[in-house]
Amino acid sequence: MGLRTRDRTARNHAPADLLQGILVISSFGFWAVMLGLMPVLLFRIWLAG
């Protein structure tokens, strides 16, 4: 009985951990793209000005 409930809780927590991992990775990718594009955008604005 105890093993079954532990298995059920582990199965319930796995998707939440996976979703959190996806959110962390996607937000890291978002900031990497933003920080990578920011100097290019600033350079273009400086050239246009």
HUQUI-V585865 format. One record per helix or strand of 2 or more residues. SS is the DSSP state (2 for helix, 1 for strand). FROM is the first residue (numbers start at 1). LEN is the number of residues. If there is no record, write none. Layout:
BEGIN
ss->(SS,SS)
from->(FROM,FROM)
len->(LEN,LEN)
END
This chain:
BEGIN
ss->(2)
from->(2)
len->(47)
END
